[in-house]
Amino acid sequence: MSASVSHKIKSRAVANDVVFTPTVVAKDHFEHIKGVIQKCFTETIEDWLFLDPCRNSKDGVYFKTIDDWIYYDAWESAGAWNEIDWCEKLEGKDFMDYTVPHPQTHKTLAIIGNPPYSILDKWFEKTISLKPKVFSYLIGVHNLTCKRIEMAEKAGYSLKAMKWFKVQKWYGMSCFATFVLDGGESIVETDRTVYYPDGEEPKKQKKPKKIKLKLKKKKKKVEVEAKPVEIKKCAICDKRLGFFDGKYEMEVMIENMIDDNFKSYRCCGMCGLDRAKQKNFELVRKKK
């Protein structure tokens, strides 16, 4: 799978995280983790608290496999008080909010399941925060990255066992990846060095271009005071000769007004308005 395809799957809007694990795979996985526990720890298998972090349903194959083992195989064992706990987001019990119940804090925790791949980094972080003695996940081989192994190693875990296999219709090879809290060395060595064929040099990464954003400066609105208008020759009134505030007086001269003798004259706009308002207007022409 190319890197671009992997990134598209990882960042797709709707994650395809609900995947049903075949019963035979879940049983094989539990036998695998039992073998690791028996090799690495002195406690009997019956003294462990098993957690299925994504049960899926009451008949979830991991939960049912462990539950059947507790009921049929371990129930009558001497001193056995093994228990099983579960989480399922669809049932209101989110693994991201999980804490070990108080009455069971003295038990040794082991986590086993098939986690959602879209949040695998966060899932690893949450798992490590619970400090289980063992955690084992069914994941794709290509999902067991250097980053995730190093994340576990920094917390004191070592990758103790891996089992590769193929599930029909699943992409690529799958594996059981089992980590143990022992501060030891992992069975694989991680190295983030990138190697190139002979004669081929690594491409220099282009520095991203700096985008300069030009912001348009807002022009300040300059309020211009209205200049007084000088009306020099009004044919009618004396009081309106001179300077008048342009905000309140007409700024134009009305041309070709007609008096009662049908002679044209020139007056200020205010006289024209006054005349229009008066029914009986007697024209008094300004004497020169």
Stockholm file with secondary structure:
# STOCKHOLM 1.0

chainA/1-288         MSASVSHKIKSRAVANDVVFTPTVVAKDHFEHIKGVIQKCFTETIEDWLFLDPCRNSKDGVYFKTIDDWIYYDAWESAGAWNEIDWCEKLEGKDFMDYTVPHPQTHKTLAIIGNPPYSILDKWFEKTISLKPKVFSYLIGVHNLTCKRIEMAEKAGYSLKAMKWFKVQKWYGMSCFATFVLDGGESIVETDRTVYYPDGEEPKKQKKPKKIKLKLKKKKKKVEVEAKPVEIKKCAICDKRLGFFDGKYEMEVMIENMIDDNFKSYRCCGMCGLDRAKQKNFELVRKKK
#=GR chainA/1-288 SS CCHHHHHHHHTCSSCCCCCCCCHHHHHHHHHHHHHHHHHHCSSCGGGEEEEETTCCSTTCHHHHHHHHIIIIIITTSTTCCCEEEECBGGGTBCGGGCCCCGGGTTSEEEEEECCCGGGHHHHHHHHHHTCCSEEEEEEEGGGSCHHHHHHHHHTTEEEEEEEEECCTTSSSCEEEEEEEESSCCCSSCCCCCCCCCTTCCCCCCCCCCCCCCCCCCCCCCCCCCCCCEEECCCSSCSTTCEEECTTTSCCSEEEEEECTTSCEEEEEHHHHHHHHHCSSCCCCCCCC
#=GC SS_cons         CCHHHHHHHHTCSSCCCCCCCCHHHHHHHHHHHHHHHHHHCSSCGGGEEEEETTCCSTTCHHHHHHHHIIIIIITTSTTCCCEEEECBGGGTBCGGGCCCCGGGTTSEEEEEECCCGGGHHHHHHHHHHTCCSEEEEEEEGGGSCHHHHHHHHHTTEEEEEEEEECCTTSSSCEEEEEEEESSCCCSSCCCCCCCCCTTCCCCCCCCCCCCCCCCCCCCCCCCCCCCCEEECCCSSCSTTCEEECTTTSCCSEEEEEECTTSCEEEEEHHHHHHHHHCSSCCCCCCCC
//
